[in-house]
């Protein structure tokens, strides 16, 4: 519950998104009844916050990933989330990382610890620097990769295209 409440606290929530977060109660014994949260048993396996126009200057990925050890899906598309995605590499159980249509920026960290990743979508943000192409070798099950529409992201060299 604490990690999810830290995530919620990092957000500026517009009135239209209030109903989505109405079930998020810090006094809850379990977050498994929170809207957008999926559990297996008592372990959080998915966090999905889609198209709510919530904003944040920084998302506490380190707190989420450090506390939610069973997290397999982290899906936060089409919001107004900003800052870096540092700490997301600690979500070592992730199978899906979907962060498109936000305002994340800075370097994409080395994602090689995410060995079970099947879907990686970082498109339409403001990432810069080089994509960590070598990390993909650690993800043998990767089926979908999208990192386009990041104008300051260095394109791959022709040998990797």
C-alpha positions as CSV (number, residue, x, y, z in Angstrom):
1,X,0.0,0.0,0.0
2,X,2.8,2.4,0.9
3,X,4.5,2.3,-2.5
4,X,1.3,2.9,-4.3
5,X,0.4,5.7,-2.0
6,X,3.8,7.2,-2.7
7,X,3.1,6.9,-6.4
8,X,-0.3,8.6,-6.0
9,X,1.3,11.4,-3.9
10,X,3.7,12.1,-6.6
11,X,0.8,12.9,-9.0
12,X,-1.2,16.0,-9.7
13,X,-4.6,14.5,-10.2
14,X,-7.1,16.4,-12.3
15,X,-10.8,16.3,-11.1
16,X,-11.8,14.1,-14.0
17,X,-9.4,11.4,-12.6
18,X,-10.6,11.6,-9.0
19,X,-13.1,8.7,-9.5
20,X,-10.2,6.4,-10.6
21,X,-8.3,7.0,-7.4
22,X,-11.3,7.0,-5.1
23,X,-10.5,3.4,-4.1
24,X,-6.9,4.2,-3.2
25,X,-7.0,4.3,0.6
26,X,-3.8,4.5,2.7
27,X,-5.6,2.7,5.5
28,X,-6.4,-0.3,3.2
29,X,-5.1,-3.6,4.3
30,X,-4.3,-4.5,0.7
31,X,-4.0,-2.5,-2.5
32,X,-5.6,-5.3,-4.4
33,X,-8.9,-3.4,-4.5
34,X,-7.4,-0.2,-5.9
35,X,-8.6,0.7,-9.4
36,X,-5.8,0.0,-11.9
37,X,-4.1,-2.5,-9.6
38,X,-4.0,-6.2,-10.3
39,X,-2.9,-8.8,-7.8
40,X,-2.2,-12.5,-7.7
41,X,-3.0,-13.5,-4.1
42,X,-1.8,-10.5,-2.1
43,X,1.0,-9.6,-4.5
44,X,0.7,-6.6,-6.8
45,X,1.4,-7.9,-10.4
46,X,0.2,-4.9,-12.4
47,X,-0.2,-1.2,-12.2
48,X,-2.2,0.4,-15.1
49,X,-3.0,4.1,-15.1
50,X,-4.1,5.0,-18.6
51,X,-5.3,8.2,-20.3
52,X,-6.1,10.1,-17.1
53,X,-3.9,13.2,-17.8
54,X,-2.3,12.8,-14.4
55,X,1.0,14.7,-14.2
56,X,4.1,14.4,-12.1
57,X,7.5,16.1,-12.2
58,X,9.0,12.7,-11.1
59,X,7.6,9.2,-10.7
60,X,9.1,7.3,-7.8
61,X,10.0,4.2,-9.8
62,X,12.6,3.2,-7.2
63,X,10.0,3.0,-4.5
64,X,7.5,1.2,-6.8
65,X,10.0,-1.3,-8.0
66,X,11.7,-1.8,-4.7
67,X,8.5,-2.5,-2.9
68,X,6.4,-4.3,-5.6
69,X,8.6,-7.3,-6.2
70,X,6.0,-9.2,-8.2
71,X,5.2,-6.3,-10.5
72,X,4.9,-7.8,-14.1
73,X,3.1,-4.9,-15.8
74,X,3.8,-1.2,-15.4
75,X,1.5,0.6,-17.8
76,X,1.2,4.4,-17.5
77,X,0.5,5.6,-21.1
78,X,-1.1,8.9,-22.2
79,X,-0.6,11.0,-19.1
80,X,1.6,14.0,-18.4
81,X,4.4,12.2,-16.5
82,X,7.8,13.8,-16.5
83,X,11.3,13.3,-15.2
84,X,13.6,10.4,-15.7
85,X,12.8,6.7,-15.5
86,X,15.7,6.0,-13.3
87,X,14.9,3.2,-10.9
88,X,12.6,1.3,-13.3
89,X,15.5,-1.1,-13.9
90,X,14.8,-2.4,-10.4
91,X,11.5,-3.8,-11.5
92,X,13.2,-7.1,-12.4
93,X,10.0,-9.1,-12.8
94,X,8.5,-6.8,-15.4
95,X,7.1,-8.4,-18.6
96,X,5.5,-5.2,-19.9
97,X,6.8,-1.6,-19.5
98,X,4.4,0.8,-21.3
99,X,5.1,4.5,-20.9
100,X,4.2,6.2,-24.2
101,X,2.7,9.6,-24.7
102,X,4.1,11.2,-21.6
103,X,7.0,13.7,-21.0
104,X,9.7,11.4,-19.6
105,X,13.1,12.8,-20.4
106,X,16.8,12.1,-19.9
107,X,18.7,9.0,-20.7
108,X,17.0,5.6,-20.8
109,X,18.8,3.6,-18.2
110,X,20.4,0.2,-18.8
111,X,17.4,-2.1,-18.8
112,X,19.3,-5.3,-18.9
113,X,18.1,-6.4,-15.5
114,X,14.6,-6.7,-17.0
115,X,15.3,-10.1,-18.5
116,X,11.7,-11.1,-18.7
117,X,10.5,-8.1,-20.6
118,X,8.2,-8.9,-23.6
119,X,6.8,-5.4,-24.3
120,X,8.8,-2.2,-24.1
121,X,7.1,1.0,-25.2
122,X,8.8,4.3,-24.5
123,X,7.6,6.1,-27.6
124,X,6.5,9.7,-27.7
125,X,8.4,11.1,-24.8
126,X,11.4,13.4,-24.6
127,X,14.2,10.9,-24.0
128,X,17.7,11.9,-25.0
129,X,21.0,10.2,-25.5
130,X,21.6,6.8,-26.8
131,X,19.1,3.9,-26.5
132,X,20.7,1.0,-24.5
133,X,20.7,-1.4,-27.4
134,X,23.0,-3.8,-25.7
135,X,20.4,-4.4,-23.0
136,X,18.1,-6.1,-25.5
137,X,20.4,-9.1,-25.6
138,X,19.3,-9.8,-22.0
139,X,15.6,-9.9,-23.1
140,X,15.3,-13.1,-25.2
141,X,11.5,-12.9,-25.0
142,X,11.1,-9.3,-26.1
143,X,8.3,-9.3,-28.7
144,X,7.5,-5.6,-29.1
145,X,9.8,-2.6,-28.9
146,X,8.8,1.0,-29.5
147,X,11.0,4.0,-28.8
148,X,10.0,6.3,-31.7
149,X,9.0,9.9,-31.5
150,X,11.7,10.9,-29.0
151,X,13.3,13.7,-31.0
152,X,16.4,13.9,-28.9
153,X,17.1,10.1,-28.8
154,X,20.1,9.3,-30.8
155,X,19.1,7.1,-33.7
156,X,20.7,3.6,-34.1
157,X,23.7,3.2,-36.2
158,X,23.0,1.6,-39.6
159,X,24.4,-1.7,-38.4
160,X,21.6,-1.9,-35.8
161,X,18.8,-0.6,-37.9
